Structure formats: structure tokens, C-alpha cells
Amino acid sequence: MILQALTRYYDILAADPHSGIAPFGYSTANVSFALDISPHGELLAIYPLFDTVQRGKKKLEVPQRLIVPGQTIRSSGISSNFLCDNSAYVLGISDKEAKDPEYAPKRCEDFCKKNKELLEKANSQAARAVIAFLDSYNPAQAKQNPIIASKWDELLKGGNLVFRLNGKFVHDDPEIRRVWEEHKAQSASDKVSQCLVTGETAPIARLHPSLKGIDGANSTGATLVGFNAPAYESYNRDKGQGLNSPVSEKAVFGYTTALNYLLSRSNPNRKFKIGDTTVVYWAESTDTTYAATFAGLFGIEPDEADDNDESEETILRDTRAEQRMREIAERIKSAGALDSEKLLEGLDQSNPPRFYVLGLAPNAARVSVRFFHADLFTKIIQKVMQHYADLNIEKEFSNQPTYIPLWQLLFETVSKKSSDKSPSPLMAGAVFRSILNSAPYPAALYYAVINRTRADMDDPDHRIKKINYARAAIIKACLTRKYRNQNSNPIQEVLCMGLNEQSTNQAYLLGRLFAVLEKAQQDAIQNPNASITDRYFTAACASPISVFSTLLRLSKHHISKAEHGKYYDRRIQDILDLLDVDNNPFPAHLSLDEQGIFVLGYYHQRAALYRPRNNQNAVESIQSEKIS
């Protein structure tokens, strides 16, 4: 399924002349210099091929991306490419000669031999010019050549070189391309079988190219499909590696090219990370606005390029898609409102394309698939909006985002005092899957947030708040999704945005009661050394009977000192009446779900107490009592 979707996407990219995607048999490479040669093979100049690009706040010069004849996968040994390679192969110069004097000469010899064998089959002036250069060039005298000497330090940095004749790249010559394509057809695998991706009978690839751009994976790349030991091979597939999972060379080229494009900076819709997982996404359409809309919903912006990213790839621009992504991301980060119809405006809703989301995690020299989701684009948008709707809860402050970004949700599961603030990778992937599947959130997310409410103490210096907007939203969303598909929802009344004063749920009322007791203490004692929240919240949430009697006794002292003590006394009595403690004593223990409801009651009541309008009503109520 994954390989088929990527292969289809390659076909879409290949049909788009603006994508810059390489056709079968070719590859896209970073090229630093072009060797200008005469028709007689004389080196005329070394022309730099660099573009100036913006990297965050910096302007950098990066090599040009050119489509060149397909390059080999080098793991060890000597293996030269056709008409595009580094200075060790093309010119026989390298900075490794101190350790191995034969390092560059051997590679240059291999390059000359293989390139001449192919170029001799081409009947063109460009082919004859390169052959003449290779015949006359002597690597031992490279440093005496003033043209090479002038670029010596830059050439040793390892960038690729190509040949140019009369202002045109030699590898673009039609006759040379014909020879190269015939060579690729003749060198195809002799193993022919039915391809698992296309269903066609074709030569099977033994090795699959590496994928680059996955955070945490080997810098040289990692493979998605590969078998390198007999233990992983099926019966009668020994010593075959790729034959264990037969995929044609053309399909392998297609899916790896498409995936490397999605992982690269050439992709206008940039990848993003969730935990240790690199996420790529695409629609079966040439319109990049679909992917831009999806990225915007998760707060990704097109101009959030990492200043430290030294990738040499240039970014393709799609200003319409970028503007849409930026607008949606800005609304997500601010308090703006979104709706599904607005998000789909301007897109084909009658025949929406299929949309894919793929999460890849590093696993040594291989890649692990953390999740893969495929659905119609309209359905994916609805599921993401449902996720935000489930999180919707009354804010503590008006400037807080209406749509809490995913990174912030995961951040709430980790101690802010920890040196490693990375969330659990498995949990992060599971949360993202639940969003795309509109399924209950993983229990690990709920448990982690409950544990943080138990362990953390309010600490303004470290910006730590025991119960904050994000944590309350997570608890509400987890409980909402858990009970949504059940026949009956016994806690529906407390899964609301704000305070429900009519609810008789015991855990919810206990949470409300604790919030009022806390506010009475704060009004009575300014900046106490330890608040009742610091001392008693965890016990009250887990085992109410052990602390609430003590808290109610303490409240008498706080009410007597508080400016608005009568108001808090009335609020406490109203909640106790709903609890009916004479007939329903404080419970000995609360389950995990009930602890979450306790937190919601506490959060809702605290938000109501601190709401400016309610404070004014409280004062008016107190004043009227004094008059009477």
C-alpha cells in the first residue's frame, strides 16, 4: 500500500514539469562546478554552479540541483558515475592522498574507463569532446594546471562536477542520453518476476536506494525495504536480498525518488516531526494546496526553515499554497476561528483526492514505519477538526490559542524541569494516529497528564502550573473520545467547555469544592509558603476522604480572614448540599477516570472564580448581603 501510493505520486510528479523530479534512469544531484571544455577536449574554465537562497535569516550559496544520469549507491570500494562525480573521480584530486596516495588516481582511472566505454557508442560532438579531455588529462599534473589550481580548495570540498560544451551540459546531449538509457536497459537485473507494486513482469531490483532526510537516521541514508541476512529471507529466496520482496527496478526508482522528494527541501510542503517520527504527507494531485492546508492545521508554516539546516537543496515555491498554509497556521496559533467549509474553500469537494500521511522513525540503517494513513482529503480535514473540537474548553486567559497545537499537548506529558523534554516516541505516534483515525487517544496520554498533575507543583519561575489550560483540555478530550462510542455516557454532563453548576457528579463536585477552598485561602493569605494545592491536591484527587475534612476545617479560618469570606462560605455550602455528604460520604478512592473528572471540576470552577464578570457579581452579592 505504501509503495503503491508513493509510486503513483511519482507518476504525478513526473508529469509536472515544475516539480524538477528525475525520470527513470536519472537522478537529481547537487552540482558545484561545470568543466567548460572545447570541442578538442581542452579545459577552458571551471564554472561555479551556485544559487543564493534564504535559510531563515541567512543567505547562503548552495550548489545547483541538476538532473543527471542515475548515480550509483556507494557503500565501499570504487564505483564511478556517468558524467557527474566528485573531484576524486573526475580530476583525480583529493585531500585523502596523505593516507592513501592511490586513493584519487584509482578512482580517476575507473571514471575514465567507464565513461569512455559509453561515450564511444555516442555519435556526437559532445561525446567526442569529453573523450578527448579524458585521453589528454593527466591527474599527476593537475596542480600545475592554472585553471584547476585557481579552484583547488573549493574542488577538494567534495562537490559534484559535470561537463559543459558551448554553454550546454554534456549530459543533456540527446545522443548521449540515448546511449545512457540503452545501457540502463541492458544492465537491468536478470531476475524477472511479477512486481508486487505494479503487477507487471519486469526486472527485479536487488537493492533499494537509501532514503535521506529522516531525522535521527544514518547520515548516509536508511532503507525502507531490504533483506541482508538469511534469517529474513523466505524459502527459495536465499542470496537474493531484494528478491524476497520482488519489486521492479522501475517501481523501486519511483517510490524512492518520490519519498526522497517529500523528505527534501525541494518539497514546498515541508516535513515535520512528532517525537522521533518524521512526517510527510501528500495528495494524489498536482495542486499543493491540499498538503498546505493539512500542514497549516498542525501549525506548520512555510517560512519556519531551520537556520542551522545546511541542506544544499533549494526550496520550490508555490506562493498560493504558502499563503494558505501561513493563514491557517496563524489562526491555529492565535485565537482565530476555523471551520471545515472555510478550509475546503477553493478546493474540489465533489471529487476530493486521496490524501496520505506517512510517519517514519529511525532504526539504525533502516526505517521504521510508525504510521501510515490514507483517506479522502475532506474526511481527513473533518477528523482533524473533530480533534480540535474535543479539546475545546474554556480558556484561562483570552490570548491562549483556541486550537492547542500537537507539540504543546505532547509537551505537557513531560516534566518541565527534566533535561530531556522529548515525549515518548511511541505515545506521540499513537496520538497522531488517533487524530487521523478519529479514535480514542492512547491511554498513555491520559495517564501521563494525570501523573503530571500529581507530581508537579505550581512554580512561576519555571512556568509550571499544576492544572493549566492544555492539561485540562487533554483530560476532557481523552474522556470524551473514550466514552463517545459507548452505549451510554455517564459523564456527558461534565465534558463541557465551562462550569456546569447543575452537575451532581461526585468527583466533579469535589474538584469544584477544592477550587473554592483554594480561592478562599488565596484571598485570606497573600503568597502562602505552601498552598493547599501544593499540600493536599494529589491526596484530594486520589483519596478524598483522607483530606477534605481537614480542608473544610481550615476553610473556616480562611473565610474569617478573607475580604469576601461570606461569598466563599455560600459557595462551599452550595457544593456540599449537592454532594449530600450526610448520605454520600466522601469516597475513599477515585478511579483514574474520576480523577480526571475531579481535575475538570477544579479547572472549571477556578476559571469561573477568576472570570472578571463573576468576580464583579461576587462583590455585588457580598455588598447586598451586608445591606440586608
C-alpha positions as CSV (number, residue, x, y, z in Angstrom):
1,M,0.0,0.0,0.0
2,I,2.7,2.5,0.9
3,L,4.9,1.7,-2.1
4,Q,2.0,1.8,-4.4
5,A,0.9,5.2,-3.2
6,L,4.4,6.6,-3.5
7,T,4.8,5.1,-7.0
8,R,1.5,6.8,-8.1
9,Y,2.7,10.0,-6.6
10,Y,6.0,9.7,-8.5
11,D,4.0,9.5,-11.7
12,I,2.1,12.7,-10.8
13,L,5.4,14.5,-10.1
14,A,7.0,13.2,-13.3
15,A,4.1,14.6,-15.3
16,D,4.5,18.1,-13.7
17,P,7.3,20.0,-15.5
18,H,7.8,22.3,-12.5
19,S,8.5,19.5,-10.0
20,G,12.1,19.0,-11.0
21,I,11.7,15.3,-10.5
22,A,14.1,13.0,-12.3
23,P,12.9,10.5,-14.9
24,F,13.6,6.8,-14.6
25,G,17.4,6.1,-15.1
26,Y,18.3,9.6,-13.9
27,S,18.7,11.3,-10.5
28,T,18.8,14.8,-9.0
29,A,22.2,15.8,-7.7
30,N,23.8,18.8,-6.1
31,V,26.4,20.0,-8.7
32,S,29.0,22.6,-7.6
33,F,31.1,23.1,-10.8
34,A,30.9,22.7,-14.5
35,L,34.1,21.9,-16.5
36,D,34.0,24.0,-19.7
37,I,35.8,22.1,-22.4
38,S,36.5,22.9,-26.1
39,P,35.5,20.5,-29.0
40,H,39.1,19.2,-28.8
41,G,38.9,18.4,-25.1
42,E,40.9,21.3,-23.8
43,L,39.8,22.6,-20.3
44,L,38.8,26.2,-20.8
45,A,37.4,27.1,-17.4
46,I,35.8,25.8,-14.2
47,Y,32.4,27.5,-13.8
48,P,30.8,27.6,-10.3
49,L,27.2,26.5,-10.2
50,F,25.8,28.0,-7.0
51,D,22.4,29.6,-6.2
52,T,21.9,32.2,-3.4
53,V,19.0,31.1,-1.2
54,Q,17.4,32.3,2.1
55,R,17.9,30.0,5.1
56,G,15.9,31.6,7.9
57,K,17.7,34.9,8.4
58,K,20.8,33.9,6.5
59,K,21.6,34.0,2.8
60,L,23.7,31.0,1.7
61,E,25.2,29.8,-1.6
62,V,24.2,26.3,-2.3
63,P,25.0,24.0,-5.3
64,Q,22.5,23.8,-8.1
65,R,20.2,20.8,-8.3
66,L,20.6,19.2,-11.8
67,I,19.1,16.1,-13.3
68,V,22.0,13.8,-14.2
69,P,22.4,10.2,-15.2
70,G,21.5,7.9,-12.4
71,Q,24.2,7.7,-9.7
72,T,25.3,4.5,-8.1
73,I,24.8,3.5,-4.4
74,R,28.3,3.6,-2.8
75,S,28.9,1.6,0.3
76,S,32.6,0.7,-0.2
77,G,35.1,0.2,-3.0
78,I,35.3,2.2,-6.2
79,S,32.3,2.8,-8.3
80,S,32.2,5.8,-10.7
81,N,29.2,7.6,-12.1
82,F,28.5,8.7,-15.7
83,L,29.4,12.3,-16.5
84,C,28.8,13.6,-12.9
85,D,31.0,12.8,-10.0
86,N,33.3,14.4,-7.4
87,S,36.8,15.7,-8.0
88,A,38.5,12.4,-6.9
89,Y,36.8,10.6,-9.8
90,V,36.7,13.3,-12.5
91,L,40.0,15.1,-11.9
92,G,41.9,12.6,-9.7
93,I,42.5,15.1,-6.9
94,S,41.6,14.5,-3.2
95,D,42.6,15.6,0.3
96,K,42.9,11.9,1.3
97,E,46.1,11.3,-0.6
98,A,48.2,11.7,2.6
99,K,46.8,8.5,4.0
100,D,46.4,6.7,0.6
101,P,48.4,8.1,-2.3
102,E,46.4,5.8,-4.7
103,Y,43.0,7.0,-3.5
104,A,42.3,9.6,-6.2
105,P,44.3,8.1,-9.1
106,K,42.5,4.7,-8.9
107,R,39.1,6.5,-8.9
108,C,40.0,8.7,-11.8
109,E,41.2,5.7,-13.8
110,D,37.9,3.9,-13.2
111,F,35.9,7.0,-14.2
112,C,37.9,7.4,-17.4
113,K,37.5,3.8,-18.4
114,K,33.7,3.5,-17.7
115,N,32.8,6.9,-19.2
116,K,34.9,6.3,-22.4
117,E,33.2,2.9,-22.9
118,L,29.8,4.5,-23.0
119,L,30.7,7.7,-24.8
120,E,32.4,5.8,-27.7
121,K,28.9,4.5,-28.6
122,A,27.6,8.0,-29.0
123,N,28.0,9.8,-32.3
124,S,28.0,13.4,-31.2
125,Q,30.5,16.3,-30.8
126,A,29.8,16.4,-27.1
127,A,30.8,12.8,-26.6
128,R,34.0,13.2,-28.7
129,A,35.0,16.3,-26.7
130,V,34.7,14.5,-23.3
131,I,36.7,11.5,-24.7
132,A,39.4,13.9,-25.9
133,F,39.6,15.5,-22.5
134,L,39.8,12.1,-20.7
135,D,42.6,11.0,-23.1
136,S,44.7,14.1,-22.7
137,Y,44.1,14.8,-19.0
138,N,46.9,13.7,-16.5
139,P,45.9,13.7,-12.8
140,A,49.5,13.8,-11.7
141,Q,49.9,17.3,-13.3
142,A,46.5,18.7,-12.1
143,K,48.1,21.2,-9.7
144,Q,50.2,22.6,-12.5
145,N,47.1,23.5,-14.5
146,P,46.4,27.2,-13.6
147,I,42.6,26.7,-14.1
148,I,42.4,23.8,-11.7
149,A,44.9,25.4,-9.3
150,S,42.6,28.6,-9.0
151,K,39.7,26.4,-7.7
152,W,41.8,23.9,-5.8
153,D,40.5,24.4,-2.3
154,E,36.8,24.5,-3.5
155,L,37.2,21.4,-5.6
156,L,38.6,19.4,-2.6
157,K,35.4,20.0,-0.6
158,G,33.8,17.1,-2.5
159,G,31.1,18.7,-4.7
160,N,30.0,17.1,-7.9
161,L,31.4,18.2,-11.3
162,V,29.8,18.0,-14.7
163,F,31.0,18.8,-18.3
164,R,29.8,21.6,-20.4
165,L,30.4,22.3,-24.1
166,N,29.4,25.5,-25.9
167,G,27.3,26.6,-22.9
168,K,25.3,23.3,-22.7
169,F,25.6,20.5,-20.3
170,V,27.1,17.4,-21.9
171,H,24.8,15.0,-20.1
172,D,21.8,16.7,-21.7
173,D,23.0,15.8,-25.2
174,P,20.3,13.7,-26.9
175,E,22.7,11.2,-28.4
176,I,24.4,10.7,-25.0
177,R,21.1,10.3,-23.3
178,R,20.1,7.6,-25.8
179,V,23.3,5.7,-25.1
180,W,22.8,6.0,-21.4
181,E,19.2,4.8,-21.5
182,E,20.2,1.8,-23.6
183,H,22.9,1.0,-21.1
184,K,20.5,1.1,-18.2
185,A,18.1,-1.2,-20.1
186,Q,20.9,-3.7,-20.8
187,S,22.2,-3.6,-17.3
188,A,18.8,-4.4,-15.7
189,S,18.6,-7.3,-13.3
190,D,18.5,-10.7,-14.9
191,K,15.9,-11.7,-12.3
192,V,12.5,-11.2,-13.8
193,S,9.3,-11.7,-11.7
194,Q,5.9,-10.2,-11.1
195,C,6.3,-6.8,-9.3
196,L,4.4,-6.6,-6.1
197,V,3.7,-2.9,-6.7
198,T,2.7,-2.6,-10.3
199,G,1.7,-6.3,-11.0
200,E,3.9,-6.2,-14.2
201,T,6.5,-8.8,-15.0
202,A,9.8,-6.9,-15.0
203,P,13.4,-7.0,-13.8
204,I,13.5,-7.1,-10.0
205,A,15.7,-4.7,-8.0
206,R,18.1,-6.5,-5.7
207,L,19.0,-3.3,-3.6
208,H,16.7,-0.4,-2.9
209,P,18.2,3.1,-2.8
210,S,18.6,4.8,0.6
211,L,16.3,7.5,1.9
212,K,17.8,10.7,3.2
213,G,16.2,13.4,5.3
214,I,14.8,11.3,8.2
215,D,15.8,12.8,11.5
216,G,18.0,10.5,13.6
217,A,18.7,8.1,10.8
218,N,22.2,7.4,9.4
219,S,23.6,10.5,7.6
220,T,24.3,8.3,4.6
221,G,20.7,7.3,4.4
222,A,18.4,4.4,5.5
223,T,16.5,1.8,3.7
224,L,12.7,1.2,3.8
225,V,12.9,-2.3,2.1
226,G,15.9,-4.6,2.4
227,F,17.0,-8.1,3.5
228,N,20.6,-8.6,4.4
229,A,20.6,-12.0,6.3
230,P,19.2,-15.5,5.6
231,A,17.0,-15.2,8.7
232,Y,14.9,-12.6,7.0
233,E,14.6,-14.4,3.6
234,S,11.8,-16.6,2.5
235,Y,12.1,-20.2,1.2
236,N,14.0,-20.3,-2.2
237,R,14.9,-16.6,-2.0
238,D,18.4,-17.1,-0.5
239,K,21.2,-14.8,-1.6
240,G,18.6,-12.7,-3.3
241,Q,18.1,-9.8,-0.9
242,G,15.5,-7.8,-2.8
243,L,14.1,-11.0,-4.4
244,N,12.5,-11.8,-1.1
245,S,10.0,-9.0,-1.8
246,P,10.1,-8.6,-5.6
247,V,9.7,-5.0,-6.6
248,S,10.6,-4.0,-10.2
249,E,13.6,-1.6,-10.7
250,K,11.2,1.0,-12.2
251,A,8.9,0.8,-9.2
252,V,11.8,1.0,-6.8
253,F,13.1,4.1,-8.5
254,G,9.6,5.6,-8.5
255,Y,8.9,5.2,-4.8
256,T,12.3,6.1,-3.5
257,T,12.5,9.2,-5.7
258,A,9.1,10.3,-4.6
259,L,9.8,9.7,-0.9
260,N,13.2,11.4,-1.1
261,Y,11.5,14.4,-2.7
262,L,8.9,14.5,0.2
263,L,11.8,14.4,2.7
264,S,13.8,17.1,1.0
265,R,13.7,20.8,1.0
266,S,12.7,20.7,-2.7
267,N,9.2,19.8,-1.4
268,P,7.3,23.1,-0.9
269,N,5.2,21.4,1.8
270,R,7.9,20.7,4.4
271,K,8.1,17.6,6.6
272,F,7.6,18.0,10.4
273,K,8.4,15.9,13.5
274,I,6.3,14.3,16.1
275,G,8.5,12.8,18.8
276,D,11.2,10.9,16.9
277,T,8.9,10.5,13.9
278,T,9.4,12.4,10.6
279,V,6.0,13.0,9.0
280,V,5.5,13.5,5.3
281,Y,2.1,14.0,3.5
282,W,0.8,14.3,0.0
283,A,-2.3,14.3,-2.1
284,E,-2.8,12.5,-5.4
285,S,-3.0,15.8,-7.2
286,T,-0.6,18.3,-8.7
287,D,-2.3,21.0,-6.5
288,T,0.0,21.5,-3.5
289,T,-2.8,23.5,-1.7
290,Y,-4.2,20.3,-0.3
291,A,-0.9,19.5,1.5
292,A,-0.5,23.1,2.6
293,T,-4.0,23.1,4.2
294,F,-3.1,19.9,6.1
295,A,0.2,21.3,7.3
296,G,-1.4,24.6,8.4
297,L,-3.8,22.7,10.6
298,F,-0.9,21.5,12.6
299,G,0.7,24.9,12.9
300,I,3.4,24.3,10.3
301,E,4.4,27.5,8.4
302,P,6.4,27.6,5.1
303,D,8.9,30.1,6.4
304,E,9.9,28.1,9.5
305,A,13.1,26.9,8.0
306,D,15.8,26.0,10.4
307,D,18.7,28.5,10.5
308,N,21.0,25.6,11.2
309,D,19.8,23.5,8.3
310,E,22.8,23.2,6.0
311,S,21.0,21.2,3.3
312,E,22.1,22.1,-0.1
313,E,18.7,21.7,-1.7
314,T,16.7,24.7,-2.9
315,I,13.0,25.1,-2.0
316,L,10.4,25.2,-4.8
317,R,7.9,27.9,-4.2
318,D,4.2,27.8,-4.5
319,T,3.0,31.2,-3.3
320,R,-0.7,30.3,-3.3
321,A,-0.1,27.2,-1.2
322,E,2.3,29.1,1.1
323,Q,-0.2,31.9,1.7
324,R,-2.9,29.4,2.6
325,M,-0.6,27.4,4.9
326,R,0.5,30.6,6.6
327,E,-3.0,31.9,7.1
328,I,-4.3,28.6,8.7
329,A,-1.2,28.2,10.8
330,E,-1.6,31.8,12.1
331,R,-5.2,31.1,13.1
332,I,-4.2,27.9,14.8
333,K,-1.5,29.7,16.9
334,S,-3.7,32.7,17.7
335,A,-7.3,32.8,18.9
336,G,-8.8,32.7,15.4
337,A,-11.7,30.5,14.4
338,L,-11.8,27.9,11.6
339,D,-14.4,25.8,10.1
340,S,-14.3,22.9,7.6
341,E,-16.1,24.8,4.9
342,K,-13.6,27.6,5.0
343,L,-10.7,25.2,4.9
344,L,-12.0,23.5,1.8
345,E,-12.9,26.7,0.0
346,G,-11.4,26.8,-3.5
347,L,-10.7,23.1,-3.5
348,D,-12.5,20.4,-5.4
349,Q,-15.0,19.0,-2.9
350,S,-17.1,17.0,-5.3
351,N,-14.2,14.8,-6.2
352,P,-11.6,15.2,-3.5
353,P,-8.2,13.4,-3.9
354,R,-6.9,10.7,-1.7
355,F,-4.6,12.1,0.9
356,Y,-1.7,10.2,2.6
357,V,0.2,10.7,5.8
358,L,3.4,8.7,6.5
359,G,5.4,8.7,9.7
360,L,9.0,7.3,9.5
361,A,11.2,6.7,12.5
362,P,14.9,6.0,12.5
363,N,16.1,2.4,13.2
364,A,19.9,2.2,12.7
365,A,20.4,1.7,8.9
366,R,16.7,1.0,8.4
367,V,13.5,3.0,8.6
368,S,10.5,2.0,10.8
369,V,7.0,2.9,9.6
370,R,5.4,4.5,12.7
371,F,2.1,5.1,11.0
372,F,0.5,5.3,7.5
373,H,-2.9,6.8,6.9
374,A,-4.9,7.1,3.7
375,D,-8.3,8.7,3.2
376,L,-10.2,11.2,1.2
377,F,-8.9,14.7,1.9
378,T,-12.2,16.0,3.1
379,K,-12.5,13.2,5.6
380,I,-9.1,13.9,7.0
381,I,-9.9,17.6,7.5
382,Q,-13.1,16.7,9.3
383,K,-11.1,14.3,11.6
384,V,-8.5,17.0,12.5
385,M,-11.3,19.5,13.2
386,Q,-13.0,16.9,15.4
387,H,-9.7,16.6,17.3
388,Y,-9.7,20.3,18.0
389,A,-13.4,20.3,18.9
390,D,-12.8,17.6,21.5
391,L,-10.0,19.7,23.0
392,N,-12.2,22.8,23.2
393,I,-12.5,24.1,26.8
394,E,-12.8,27.4,28.5
395,K,-9.6,29.4,28.4
396,E,-7.8,30.7,31.5
397,F,-6.6,33.8,29.5
398,S,-8.1,35.4,26.4
399,N,-4.7,35.3,24.5
400,Q,-4.5,31.5,24.7
401,P,-4.8,29.6,21.4
402,T,-8.3,28.3,20.5
403,Y,-6.6,25.3,18.8
404,I,-3.9,23.8,21.0
405,P,-1.0,22.6,18.7
406,L,0.0,19.0,18.9
407,W,3.5,19.7,20.1
408,Q,2.1,21.5,23.1
409,L,-0.1,18.6,24.0
410,L,2.8,16.3,24.0
411,F,5.0,18.8,25.9
412,E,2.5,18.6,28.8
413,T,3.4,14.9,29.3
414,V,7.0,15.7,30.2
415,S,8.4,17.4,33.3
416,K,9.4,20.9,32.5
417,K,12.4,20.5,34.9
418,S,13.7,17.5,33.0
419,S,16.8,17.8,31.0
420,D,15.2,15.7,28.3
421,K,11.9,17.2,27.3
422,S,11.2,14.8,24.5
423,P,7.8,13.0,24.8
424,S,7.6,9.2,24.4
425,P,8.0,8.4,20.7
426,L,5.5,5.6,20.8
427,M,2.9,7.7,22.5
428,A,3.5,10.6,20.2
429,G,2.9,8.4,17.2
430,A,-0.2,6.8,18.8
431,V,-1.7,10.3,19.5
432,F,-1.2,11.3,15.9
433,R,-2.8,8.0,14.6
434,S,-5.8,8.6,16.9
435,I,-6.3,12.0,15.4
436,L,-6.2,10.7,11.8
437,N,-8.5,7.8,12.7
438,S,-10.8,9.8,14.9
439,A,-10.3,7.1,17.5
440,P,-9.8,7.3,21.3
441,Y,-6.5,8.8,22.3
442,P,-3.9,6.3,23.7
443,A,-4.3,5.6,27.4
444,A,-0.6,6.6,27.8
445,L,-1.5,10.2,27.0
446,Y,-4.2,10.4,29.7
447,Y,-2.0,8.6,32.3
448,A,0.9,10.9,31.6
449,V,-1.1,14.1,32.1
450,I,-2.7,12.7,35.3
451,N,0.7,11.8,36.6
452,R,2.0,15.3,35.9
453,T,-0.9,16.9,37.8
454,R,0.1,14.7,40.7
455,A,3.8,15.3,40.6
456,D,4.1,19.0,39.6
457,M,3.8,21.9,41.9
458,D,3.0,25.5,40.8
459,D,6.3,27.2,40.1
460,P,6.0,30.6,38.3
461,D,9.8,30.8,37.9
462,H,9.8,27.7,35.7
463,R,6.4,28.5,34.2
464,I,4.9,25.4,35.7
465,K,1.2,25.3,36.6
466,K,-0.2,22.1,38.1
467,I,-3.5,22.4,36.3
468,N,-3.4,24.5,33.2
469,Y,-5.4,25.1,30.0
470,A,-3.7,22.4,28.0
471,R,-3.8,19.7,30.6
472,A,-7.5,20.3,31.3
473,A,-8.2,20.2,27.6
474,I,-6.3,16.9,27.2
475,I,-8.2,15.3,30.1
476,K,-11.6,16.5,28.6
477,A,-10.7,15.2,25.1
478,C,-9.4,11.8,26.4
479,L,-12.6,11.2,28.4
480,T,-14.8,12.5,25.5
481,R,-13.3,10.1,23.0
482,K,-13.2,7.2,25.4
483,Y,-17.0,7.3,26.1
484,R,-18.2,8.6,22.7
485,N,-18.9,5.2,21.1
486,Q,-20.3,3.6,24.2
487,N,-24.0,2.8,24.5
488,S,-24.3,5.3,27.4
489,N,-22.1,8.1,28.6
490,P,-22.5,8.5,32.3
491,I,-20.2,11.6,32.5
492,Q,-21.5,13.5,29.5
493,E,-22.7,16.3,31.8
494,V,-19.1,17.2,32.9
495,L,-17.5,17.0,29.5
496,C,-18.4,20.6,28.7
497,M,-16.5,23.7,27.9
498,G,-17.2,25.6,31.1
499,L,-18.6,25.2,34.6
500,N,-21.8,23.1,34.9
501,E,-23.3,24.1,38.2
502,Q,-26.2,21.6,37.8
503,S,-24.0,18.5,37.7
504,T,-24.3,16.2,40.6
505,N,-21.3,14.0,39.6
506,Q,-19.4,13.4,42.9
507,A,-15.9,13.7,41.5
508,Y,-16.8,16.8,39.6
509,L,-18.3,18.4,42.7
510,L,-15.2,17.5,44.8
511,G,-13.0,19.2,42.2
512,R,-15.2,22.3,42.3
513,L,-15.1,22.3,46.1
514,F,-11.3,22.2,46.2
515,A,-11.1,25.2,43.8
516,V,-13.3,27.3,46.1
517,L,-11.3,26.3,49.2
518,E,-8.1,27.2,47.4
519,K,-9.5,30.6,46.4
520,A,-10.6,31.3,49.9
521,Q,-7.1,30.6,51.2
522,Q,-5.5,32.9,48.5
523,D,-7.8,35.8,49.4
524,A,-7.1,35.3,53.1
525,I,-3.3,34.7,52.9
526,Q,-1.3,36.5,50.3
527,N,1.6,34.4,49.0
528,P,1.5,31.5,51.5
529,N,4.6,29.4,51.8
530,A,2.7,26.3,50.7
531,S,-0.9,26.5,49.4
532,I,-3.5,23.8,50.0
533,T,-3.0,22.9,46.4
534,D,0.7,22.2,47.0
535,R,0.0,20.1,50.1
536,Y,-3.3,18.4,49.5
537,F,-4.3,18.3,45.8
538,T,-2.8,14.9,45.0
539,A,-4.4,13.3,48.0
540,A,-7.7,15.0,47.5
541,C,-7.8,13.9,43.9
542,A,-6.9,10.2,44.7
543,S,-8.4,9.7,48.2
544,P,-10.9,12.5,49.1
545,I,-11.9,11.1,52.5
546,S,-8.3,11.5,53.8
547,V,-8.1,15.3,53.4
548,F,-11.5,17.0,52.8
549,S,-12.4,17.1,56.5
550,T,-9.1,18.8,57.2
551,L,-9.6,21.2,54.3
552,L,-13.1,22.2,55.5
553,R,-11.8,22.9,59.0
554,L,-9.0,25.1,57.6
555,S,-11.5,26.9,55.4
556,K,-13.2,28.3,58.5
557,H,-10.0,30.3,59.3
558,H,-9.6,31.4,55.7
559,I,-13.2,32.6,55.4
560,S,-12.9,34.6,58.6
561,K,-9.9,36.5,57.2
562,A,-10.9,36.8,53.5
563,E,-12.4,40.1,52.4
564,H,-15.3,38.2,50.6
565,G,-15.5,35.4,53.1
566,K,-19.3,35.2,53.1
567,Y,-19.3,34.6,49.4
568,Y,-16.9,31.7,49.6
569,D,-18.9,30.3,52.6
570,R,-22.1,30.3,50.5
571,R,-20.3,28.7,47.5
572,I,-18.9,25.9,49.7
573,Q,-22.3,25.2,51.3
574,D,-24.0,25.1,47.8
575,I,-21.5,22.5,46.7
576,L,-21.8,20.5,49.9
577,D,-25.6,20.4,49.5
578,L,-25.2,18.9,46.0
579,L,-22.7,16.4,47.4
580,D,-25.1,15.4,50.2
581,V,-22.2,14.2,52.3
582,D,-24.6,13.1,55.1
583,N,-26.0,10.4,52.8
584,N,-23.0,10.1,50.5
585,P,-19.7,10.4,52.5
586,F,-16.5,11.4,50.8
587,P,-15.2,8.5,48.8
588,A,-12.2,6.6,50.0
589,H,-10.7,6.4,46.4
590,L,-11.4,7.8,43.0
591,S,-10.7,5.8,39.9
592,L,-8.4,7.2,37.1
593,D,-11.4,8.4,35.2
594,E,-12.9,10.0,38.3
595,Q,-9.5,11.7,39.0
596,G,-9.7,13.3,35.5
597,I,-13.3,14.5,36.3
598,F,-12.0,15.9,39.6
599,V,-9.4,17.9,37.6
600,L,-12.1,19.2,35.2
601,G,-14.4,20.3,38.1
602,Y,-11.4,22.1,39.7
603,Y,-10.4,23.8,36.4
604,H,-14.0,24.8,35.5
605,Q,-14.7,26.2,39.0
606,R,-11.3,28.1,39.1
607,A,-11.9,29.6,35.7
608,A,-15.3,30.8,36.8
609,L,-13.9,32.3,40.1
610,Y,-11.2,34.2,38.2
611,R,-13.5,35.4,35.4
612,P,-13.7,39.2,35.7
613,R,-17.5,39.3,35.3
614,N,-18.0,36.7,38.0
615,N,-15.8,38.5,40.4
616,Q,-17.9,41.6,39.9
617,N,-21.0,39.6,40.6
618,A,-19.4,38.1,43.7
619,V,-18.7,41.6,45.1
620,E,-22.2,42.8,44.3
621,S,-23.6,39.7,46.1
622,I,-21.5,40.3,49.2
623,Q,-22.5,44.0,49.3
624,S,-26.2,43.1,49.1
625,E,-25.8,40.7,52.0
626,K,-24.2,43.4,54.1
627,I,-27.0,45.8,53.3
628,S,-29.7,43.3,54.3
